[in-house]
Amino acid sequence: MNKIRKIRYILCCLLAVGIMGCSDDDNNSIVTGYEGILDNLAASVNATSQELWSTSPLVLDAKRTDAMEKLQDYADKCKADYFSVFLSGYDQTSLNMAKSDSILYFYRTAFERVLDGVKSSTVENGTAQIWLLYNMGYIIKTPSGCFGIDISHRWAEEFAPYLDFLCVTHKHSDHYSNNLIQAMYDLDKPVLSNYLQPVASYPFYSKKSEEYTIGNFKIRTCITNHNEASLKNFVTVFYIDCGDDAGGLTLIHTGDSNFKPVQYADITDANDVNHHVNVLIPRYAPNALTENDIIGTGTGQVTPDYVLLSHVLELSHADEEDSRWTVQSAWERASKINCQQTYVPMWGEKLVWKNGKLN
């Protein structure tokens, strides 16, 4: 942590103490004024959240556009260094920061919505629920199981009791949570990756293409380069068949892959995949439209029914030059993906796979 971040961290800690300590009569007017500001912020963000969550990721209408543009405005005011302090702070400090910053308030609210949904929802036979937590972090719940991919969040470890296994595409902090990984280990639950090896001969660690079966889930992997050219064989791509009780849902999650078809062939050209997947989850590629390189019927390509374009508004990145893609850029990119049903979901949203369709 550099000097500036240390200073910000100390100031945030002092703010947290100050908020809790301003309770004497002499400070009542100050507290009332500050609480009024926080109440107004909460009311505004809650209204935006409800506006967003009353829409569908599958319909980009005026109401949804308005809500997501408000979230973009919130995010523009949150600098990457500030977000890093938030991620590394003590619980009470981070909670206080979330109460006083609009996008962090939404970040926390979306987390609570997903956690509550994963904990309490009953999944109908023949269906599956797909939740977007943050960035490229998805949680998929079926009638017989639940798993997460690339879960990176300040409070990610709270999902551990409800996940049967966790997939991590690569070792970049916006795609994993050490606290969640440790919580999964503590519960003796599988963590699939190309870099985590808690014990010798750990069966879910591999730097080559693999096949796994966990409950009703059948998993294939392939190893690809990162979109940063120097990171060769850095990203594990996951193909997951969620089983008959999930309506036969299949998905591919690419992480930060650079979309070279030759590296996907171990998945796409397998007989049980046969160049087709129901849901493709790619990142917004810094290299113009390379997402389309893996869409098709050739070697190393798939034809998806749906594309969920992700890695949007990742707050630890500074700006678009550093891959903090705006919602406006994401909509434009989605319109150019070679799949008619390409959408941009947002944190806290749920899609349901039923009767061969996303709803």
Secondary structure, DSSP 8 states (H G I E B T S, - for coil): --HHHHHHHHHHHHHHHHHHH--SGGGHHHHHHHHHHHHHHHHHHHHHHHHHHTS-TT---HHHHHHHHHHHHHHHTS-HHHHHHHHHS-HHHHHHHHHHSHHHHHHHHHHHHHHHHHHH----TTEEEEEEEETTEEEEE-SS-EEEES---TTGGGGGGG-SEEE---S-GGG--HHHHHHHHHTT--EEBSS--SSTT-TTB-SS--EEEETTEEEEEEEE-BSSTT-TT-EEEEEEE--GGGTT-EEEE-TTB---GGGTHHHHTSTTTTTEEEEEE-B--SSTTGGGGGBSSSTT-BEEEEEE-B-BS-TTS-SGGGT-B-HHHHHHHHTTSS-SSEE---TT-EEEEETTEE-
